[in-house]
């Protein structure tokens, strides 16, 4: 009888129905990231929005660590949380933007913004499901730093360089906006 129970437990574990710690941690991080992302785009205080962004980016780093990509997770923390968010906060402090309520947005514009957001979310979801519906992660061994470097600087060199040019353009734009004539 115990052999049958063990086989039933093994079948349940291999079918993905088990509630394991990784699934619970992923669910907690995903819910926290969704709530923080929604608060980030709905808050009226730009400093609070930047802090909600820190929570979202921390969740992304946690998910990378759960997937076994520790190098990418630590890089996420150092580059995005350590540098980009600090750059945002400096930009906020230098531009002296609006920190309070903005009464210029009507209910009709908010409705339109919500509809556009739902449309973008729907298109993005359909594109991701279409592109990665049958993709599987190779969980045999964690990826090494050398494998990540090889993929970044061979197959993904164009997006990597595009992001670097985009960040340079954002930095130049922040300097132009912040300088006083």
Phi, psi and omega in degrees: 000321181291332177294319178294321178294321178294320177294322178294319177295319179295320178296320179293322179291320182283339180277354177089010182272353184284146177266094183259166184298324180296321179293319179295315179298319178298316181297317179298314180295320181295316179295318178298318180294320180295314179297317180293322178295319177295318177294326181298318183272349180254348181285152180265349181261122185290331177291319176296322178298319178295323179288325173295326176297324176299319180295318180296315180293328175294321177296321177298317178298320178297321178293320175299320179293322176298327181281357179090011179255071185296323180298315180292323178296315179292322176297321177301316180294313184291315186280306187281310182285319183283329186247308186293316180293322175297321176298318177299314182295320175297319178298320178296316181292323183284326183275346181051054181288180181289126179253353185247206182285148176241104184276000184281355182262120181274168179295326180294320179291325177294319178298316180296319178296320177296319179294319177295320177298316177295322178296314179297319178298317179296315179295318180295318179296316179297319180293319180292318179294320179294322183281322189239026184296321183253013181283142178232145176278138175276104184263014183293320180209147177293151181285146180264166179298323179296319178296319179295317179296319179297318180289323179294315187266011173235291184284329186246031183290323181293311176297325179298314179290325178296320178294320180294321177292321178297317178294323176295318178296321178294321178295316178296319178298319178295323178294318180295318181292323186280337185289154179252134181274000000 
